[in-house]
Amino acid sequence: MIFVFRPEHMIGLANGTLKLVVSSSGIPLSMVRDRTTGKIIGHAVGVISQPFLAMPQMILDSVQMIQIHRGFQKTYEKLDIIHSSLNTLQNNVGVLQATTALIGVGSVAGVVLSAVNLYQTLKLREDIKQLRLEVKDGFFDLKKALIDQGAEIIKRIDQVAKDIKFEQHRLVLIQAYGKFQAALKLIKTALCTELSIRNTDLATARHILTNALADYSNPHLLSETCAAGHLRRVECAWAIDQAIVLTYQLQNQSAAVSDSLTQLQDKIRQDCVSVTERCESEEELDFLFPEVTRICNHDLVMLESWQNHVDWIQTLSPNEQQLLATSDIQSTNLSQGNQDSAIVTEPKELLLYDNLKQKSHYTSLRDQLKFMIKPDSRRDYEDYITQQATATGYKGLVPSNWQEIPDFTVANLHHYFQDKNKR
């Protein structure tokens, strides 16, 4: 279960008086119902672990989601969740874009990447949220933010600032962020207008977001960046894609929401594969592995859950939608659980990576990352191991059930046989 519920609901789930609401395909959703009456009585107040980019706010409050779907006017009079989602996206893009001013264009040293790794980026995002850093044109004062990282980092910031090629990138990013910011403002304003004006403004905002997305996804600029810089650009693009999905949801275009979320999940996986293939050093992998792990294990899960909620609403009868939309379920308080903790702890993904590094070498780790992104990609490795183990008399290395074998074992065995054949 990825959701956190109120204590009384957790007790009910434990003693069996409550049960999770599930989709027709058996996927758990962010709501609980009374086991006896079947009535939905509460929804999640948080998630077990925060995603890196996704917006969990959009799927926690079942009442808000169903009201948006039905076009209830009172939904637009209580805009906390929607505004919170938009602010989350804006903060995410701001911190991700700002870190490109340290990464720069071309190759980059490992010590530089460690200054803006997963842990440091989460802390920077919290600094923005707590107003300790001011974002302007999609950038902030990196020297102020990273003053405790040492002289080498400050020197790198100055070097990137003088790089003519990065300045060209920076101007494009500033322009793209300006479009993104203008679109978010238009969405917020649109929610306070009557239906016809709202739909027109949301369509206009979507057009602006699409233009911003084209800037962040500019293939020429992406081709000039290292793996870390490439990841930062596509992460900004994913956030903008989520804003586009949100405009469809606010227009009650559920089929478009579901289809867009499917495309976004596919895009994230493909972008992550491309980034991994661009990785050229262990230092780059130290930066990429924990972050992509977080995206695979949390962001993609949250986006899939968002899609499952939207699809589930489509299966409800008009009477069921009416009952849920008019229910008196207490609104989500996003400060509960671990939803918005101001204390940023070291991510588990970093600890996992440190553990894997003790068991694998660089090329094996890079393959393991690909397996995580696209699990089906390890089948060729499994077939190769089976073939080589059988041919060389190591049949004991061929398991009866590959599903029980962890990725690091598959990758290590694959490289063991490859190295053996090269001798």
Long-range contacts (C-beta under 8 A, 24 or more apart in sequence): 1-28, 1-48, 2-28, 2-47, 2-48, 2-49, 2-301, 2-302, 2-305, 3-28, 3-30, 3-44, 3-46, 3-47, 3-48, 3-60, 4-44, 4-45, 4-46, 4-47, 4-48, 4-336, 4-337, 4-338, 4-339, 5-32, 5-42, 5-43, 5-44, 5-45, 6-42, 6-45, 6-336, 9-41, 9-42, 21-62, 21-312, 23-308, 23-311, 23-312, 23-315, 24-312, 24-315, 27-305, 27-308, 29-62, 29-305, 29-308, 29-309, 29-312, 30-59, 30-60, 30-62, 30-305, 30-309, 31-62, 40-324, 40-327, 40-329, 41-329, 42-329, 42-330, 43-329, 43-332, 44-332, 45-332, 45-333, 45-334, 45-336, 45-337, 45-339, 46-334, 46-336, 46-337, 46-338, 46-339, 47-298, 47-302, 47-337, 47-338, 47-339, 48-338, 49-298, 49-338, 49-348, 50-298, 50-338, 50-339, 51-294, 51-295, 51-298, 51-299, 51-301, 51-302, 52-118, 52-122, 52-235, 52-291, 52-294, 52-295, 52-298, 52-299, 53-92, 53-235, 53-238, 53-239, 53-242, 53-295, 53-299, 54-242, 54-298, 54-299, 54-302, 54-303, 54-306, 55-85, 55-88, 55-89, 55-242, 55-246, 55-302, 55-306, 56-302, 56-339, 57-81, 57-84, 57-85, 57-88, 57-332, 57-334, 58-85, 58-246, 58-249, 58-306, 59-302, 59-305, 59-306, 59-309, 60-332, 60-334, 61-331, 61-332, 62-309, 62-324, 62-329, 63-324, 63-325, 63-327, 63-329, 63-331, 64-331, 64-332, 65-309, 65-310, 65-313, 66-313, 66-316, 66-321, 66-324, 66-325, 67-325, 68-249, 68-250, 68-252, 69-252, 69-254, 69-310, 69-313, 69-321, 70-252, 70-321, 70-322, 70-325, 71-195, 71-252, 72-325, 76-191, 76-192, 76-198, 78-331, 79-188, 79-191, 80-331, 81-332, 81-334, 82-188, 82-191, 82-246, 82-250, 83-188, 84-334, 85-246, 86-184, 86-187, 86-188, 86-243, 86-246, 89-184, 89-239, 89-240, 89-242, 89-243, 90-180, 90-181, 90-184, 91-125, 91-128, 91-129, 91-135, 92-125, 92-235, 92-239, 93-138, 93-177, 93-180, 93-236, 93-239, 93-240, 94-128, 94-135, 94-138, 94-139, 94-140, 94-177, 95-121, 95-124, 95-125, 95-128, 95-135, 95-140, 96-121, 96-232, 96-235, 96-236, 96-239, 97-138, 97-139, 97-173, 97-177, 97-232, 97-236, 98-124, 98-135, 98-138, 98-139, 98-140, 98-142, 98-145, 99-124, 99-142, 99-232, 100-166, 100-169, 100-170, 100-173, 100-229, 100-232, 100-233, 101-139, 101-142, 101-157, 101-160, 101-161, 101-166, 101-170, 102-142, 102-146, 102-153, 102-156, 102-157, 102-160, 103-160, 103-225, 103-226, 103-228, 103-229, 103-232, 104-156, 104-159, 104-160, 104-163, 104-166, 104-229, 105-163, 105-165, 105-166, 105-169, 105-224, 105-225, 105-226, 105-229, 106-165, 106-224, 106-225, 106-226, 107-226, 107-280, 108-226, 108-228, 108-229, 108-284, 109-156, 109-283, 110-281, 110-282, 110-283, 110-284, 110-286, 110-287, 111-152, 111-153, 112-152, 112-153, 112-156, 113-228, 113-283, 113-284, 113-286, 113-287, 114-286, 114-287, 115-146, 115-149, 115-153, 116-146, 116-287, 117-286, 117-287, 117-290, 117-291, 117-350, 118-290, 118-291, 118-294, 118-347, 118-349, 118-350, 119-344, 119-346, 119-347, 119-350, 120-146, 121-291, 122-344, 122-347, 123-344, 126-342, 126-344, 129-340, 129-342, 130-342, 137-174, 137-177, 137-178, 138-173, 138-174, 138-176, 138-177, 138-178, 138-180, 138-181, 139-170, 139-173, 139-174, 165-224, 169-221, 169-224, 169-225, 172-215, 172-218, 172-221, 173-215, 173-216, 175-215, 176-212, 176-215, 176-216, 176-236, 177-212, 179-208, 179-209, 179-211, 179-212, 179-215, 180-208, 180-209, 180-212, 180-240, 180-243, 182-208, 183-208, 183-209, 183-212, 183-243, 184-243, 187-243, 187-246, 187-247, 187-250, 190-250, 191-250, 198-250, 199-251, 202-247, 202-250, 202-251, 203-247, 203-251, 205-247, 206-244, 206-247, 206-248, 209-240, 209-243, 209-244, 209-247, 210-244, 212-240, 213-237, 213-240, 213-241, 213-244, 216-240, 226-278, 226-280, 226-284, 227-275, 227-276, 227-278, 227-279, 227-280, 227-284, 227-288, 228-284, 228-287, 228-288, 230-274, 230-275, 230-278, 231-271, 231-275, 231-288, 231-291, 231-292, 234-271, 234-275, 237-271, 238-264, 238-267, 238-268, 238-271, 241-267, 242-303, 249-310, 254-310, 254-311, 254-313, 254-314, 257-307, 257-310, 258-307, 258-310, 258-311, 261-303, 261-304, 261-306, 261-307, 261-310, 262-307, 264-303, 265-300, 265-303, 265-304, 265-307, 268-295, 268-299, 268-300, 268-303, 269-300, 269-373, 269-374, 272-296, 272-373, 273-370, 273-373, 273-374, 276-366, 276-369, 276-370, 276-373, 279-366, 281-362, 282-362, 285-362, 285-365, 285-366, 285-369, 286-353, 288-369, 289-349, 289-353, 289-356, 289-365, 289-369, 290-347, 290-349, 290-350, 290-352, 290-353, 291-349, 292-369, 292-372, 292-373, 293-349, 293-352, 293-353, 293-369, 293-372, 294-347, 294-349, 296-372, 296-373, 297-349, 297-372, 356-408, 359-408, 359-412, 360-408, 360-411, 360-412, 361-415, 363-415, 364-408, 364-411, 364-412, 364-414, 364-415, 365-411, 367-411, 367-414, 367-415, 368-407, 368-408, 368-411, 371-407, 371-410, 371-411, 372-407, 378-407, 378-410, 378-411, 381-410, 381-411, 381-414, 382-410, 384-414, 384-417, 385-410, 385-413, 385-414, 385-417, 388-417, 388-420, 388-421, 389-413, 389-417, 392-417, 392-420
